[in-house]
């Protein structure tokens, strides 16, 4: 297990622990966004990107370039909503687990 890196693997799963972390971070941000009652202009963009990220975690290891694009869109849409900052940081950290894109 890679608990020191914030990664964990279910005992009965062959899933990449980075994908597990990303799925959990996306789920947390989605829950917090749903619970955030204030409406803001880019809420729809954030919801769409979170749905796209969630879908990416269902099909294996996501493409790093697409993950980073989604993260940029989320940061732009949610960056000024301080109540969601910790959950957004969690998604950023989960995306960073995928490292550099192969050249």
C-alpha positions in Angstrom: 0.0 0.0 0.0 1.1 3.5 -0.7 -0.6 5.3 2.2 2.4 7.7 2.7 1.5 9.2 -0.7 -2.2 9.4 0.1 -2.8 6.5 -2.2 -4.6 3.3 -1.1 -5.8 0.2 -2.9 -8.8 -1.8 -2.0 -7.9 -5.3 -1.0 -10.1 -6.9 -3.6 -9.5 -4.4 -6.5 -6.9 -4.2 -9.2 -7.8 -0.5 -9.8 -5.0 2.0 -10.1 -4.8 3.8 -6.7 -4.5 7.2 -8.5 -7.8 6.6 -10.1 -9.4 5.7 -6.8 -8.0 9.0 -5.3 -9.3 11.0 -8.2 -12.7 9.4 -8.0 -12.9 10.2 -4.3 -11.8 13.8 -4.7 -14.2 14.4 -7.6 -17.1 12.9 -5.5 -16.2 15.2 -2.6 -16.1 18.3 -4.7 -19.4 17.3 -6.4 -21.1 16.8 -3.0 -19.8 20.2 -1.8 -20.9 21.9 -5.0 -24.4 20.5 -4.7 -24.5 21.6 -1.0 -23.3 25.1 -1.9 -26.5 27.1 -2.2 -25.1 30.2 -3.9 -25.6 30.4 -7.6 -22.7 31.7 -9.7 -22.1 32.2 -13.4 -19.8 29.2 -14.1 -21.6 26.6 -11.9 -22.8 24.7 -15.0 -19.2 24.5 -16.4 -18.0 23.2 -13.0 -20.8 20.6 -12.9 -20.1 19.5 -16.5 -16.3 19.1 -15.8 -16.9 17.2 -12.6 -19.2 14.8 -14.5 -16.6 14.4 -17.2 -13.9 13.7 -14.6 -16.2 11.2 -12.9 -16.7 9.4 -16.2 -13.0 9.3 -16.9 -12.4 7.4 -13.6 -14.7 4.6 -14.8 -12.7 3.7 -17.9 -9.3 3.0 -16.5 -6.4 5.5 -16.3 -7.4 8.9 -17.7 -5.4 10.8 -20.2 -3.2 13.3 -18.3 -3.7 16.1 -20.9 -7.5 15.8 -20.5 -7.2 15.7 -16.7 -5.2 18.9 -16.7 -7.7 20.6 -19.0 -10.6 19.7 -16.7 -8.6 21.0 -13.7 -8.0 24.3 -15.4 -11.7 24.7 -16.2 -12.7 23.8 -12.7 -10.2 26.3 -11.2 -11.5 29.0 -13.5 -15.1 28.2 -12.6 -14.7 27.6 -8.9 -11.5 29.5 -8.0 -13.3 32.4 -6.5 -15.7 30.3 -4.4 -13.7 30.0 -1.2 -16.1 27.5 0.4 -15.1 25.0 -2.2 -11.3 25.7 -2.0 -10.3 22.6 0.0 -12.3 20.2 -2.1 -10.9 21.8 -5.3 -7.4 21.4 -3.9 -8.1 17.8 -3.3 -9.0 17.3 -7.0 -5.8 19.2 -8.0 -3.7 16.9 -5.8 -5.4 13.8 -7.2 -4.6 15.0 -10.8 -1.0 15.6 -9.8 -0.7 11.9 -8.8 -0.7 11.1 -12.5 2.6 13.0 -13.0 4.0 14.3 -16.2 2.6 13.4 -19.6 4.8 11.0 -21.6 6.6 12.8 -24.5 
